[in-house]
Amino acid sequence: MFKKIMLATDGSEHSARSAKYAIELAEKFDGKIEIVYAVDGQTSKSDVLHHANKFEVEKKRKEKIKAVKNLLESSGVEYETNILHGEAGPTIVEHANENEFDCVVIGSRGLNNLQTLILGSVSHKVAKRADCPVLIVK
């Protein structure tokens, strides 16, 4: 049922919590996990301006997902990582739909009502537009 699982992460505590659920799903259904970290244009510009070379930028991005990778490594679940480029919500949805994932697991950042109304949350965008089930972890 859930053989191919996408775990969307941004390096936050919410991502670590959602990783635990993705691991449970993968263990239960003998699935594989793809960790996805989306880097938007603003973050890319900031990374380039604040780091001397592309190796430092890559190192910083890998640091963002290190906690989640550590959880997966200790679990023994098969996984891979993928850094995507673009606005998080639409980029995650596009990747999920194009690669026919069975489930997307994503953390909820817990924006307040005004922030969610104005900005919309990434998890909400993914839940509305992904073709597969989406598990939002609070």
VENRA-V230513 format. One record per helix or strand of 3 or more residues. SS is the DSSP state (2 for helix, 1 for strand). FROM is the first residue (numbers start at 0). LEN is the number of residues. If there is no record, write none. Layout:
((SS FROM LEN) (SS FROM LEN))
This chain:
((1 3 5) (2 12 17) (1 31 8) (2 40 10) (2 53 11) (2 65 10) (1 78 7) (2 87 11) (1 102 5) (2 112 7) (2 121 8) (1 132 5))
